[in-house]
Amino acid sequence: MQMRIRSVGVALRFAESVLLAPGQRHARRNAWSAVCEDRRHAADRRHDALSTGAPVKSVRR
């Protein structure tokens, strides 16, 4: 495979994508897990508020 690199910036972005790809996938998985956990906590807070009769704020999606 022969590749022609047009600039130093392109070469650096290519090297970064090759070297950091596994780490980026791991970071995305961690971020998605955090989002799901936040949603679970929000649902628990809404459930608790409904059971105690406290006012519930609306949620934007």
Residue pairs with C-beta under 8 A, 6 or more apart in sequence:
5 11
5 14
42 59
46 56
46 59
49 55
49 56
50 56
